[in-house]
Amino acid sequence: MYGDPATVRKILTELGDTWAVVGLSTNQRRAAYGVADVLQRFGKRIVPVHPKAETVHGEQGYPSLEAIPFEVDVVDVFVNSDLAGAVADEAAAIGAKAVWLQLGVIDEAAYDRTRAAGLEMVMDRCPAIEIPRLG
């Protein structure tokens, strides 16, 4: 339901190339760091979102989604499931087109709210795994 191949493909190929990566910092041991690198290699513009607002992979960071001064297409969420719903709500509030919750991150209520707001959403998947599969 929340990771169907058609939605995965649509988010990765049709909804735009500006991806805010929530939880992305300069910590190279964190999954967000490697996933952001893969997204960049596949032509996505990554926007680090982290309280420290660090520059990562050459891209200026911001402390929150609402602080980003330009349009964001997809919000890729690297936070625990109990925090993911608030991030999904923020994604809808800033006009993003999709929310992507990483492996192990599931929030059924946030999924329902996000879809009701008109956004596409995937949970418990990793774009760094899915994007090479597109061919």
Stockholm file with secondary structure:
# STOCKHOLM 1.0

chainA/1-135         MYGDPATVRKILTELGDTWAVVGLSTNQRRAAYGVADVLQRFGKRIVPVHPKAETVHGEQGYPSLEAIPFEVDVVDVFVNSDLAGAVADEAAAIGAKAVWLQLGVIDEAAYDRTRAAGLEMVMDRCPAIEIPRLG
#=GR chainA/1-135 SS CTTCHHHHHHHHHTSCSEEEEETCCSCTTSHHHHHHHHHHHTTCEEEEECTTCCCBTTBCCBSSGGGCCSCCSEEEECSCHHHHHHHHHHHHHTTCSEEEECTTCCCHHHHHHHHHTTCEEECSCCHHHHHHHTC
#=GC SS_cons         CTTCHHHHHHHHHTSCSEEEEETCCSCTTSHHHHHHHHHHHTTCEEEEECTTCCCBTTBCCBSSGGGCCSCCSEEEECSCHHHHHHHHHHHHHTTCSEEEECTTCCCHHHHHHHHHTTCEEECSCCHHHHHHHTC
//
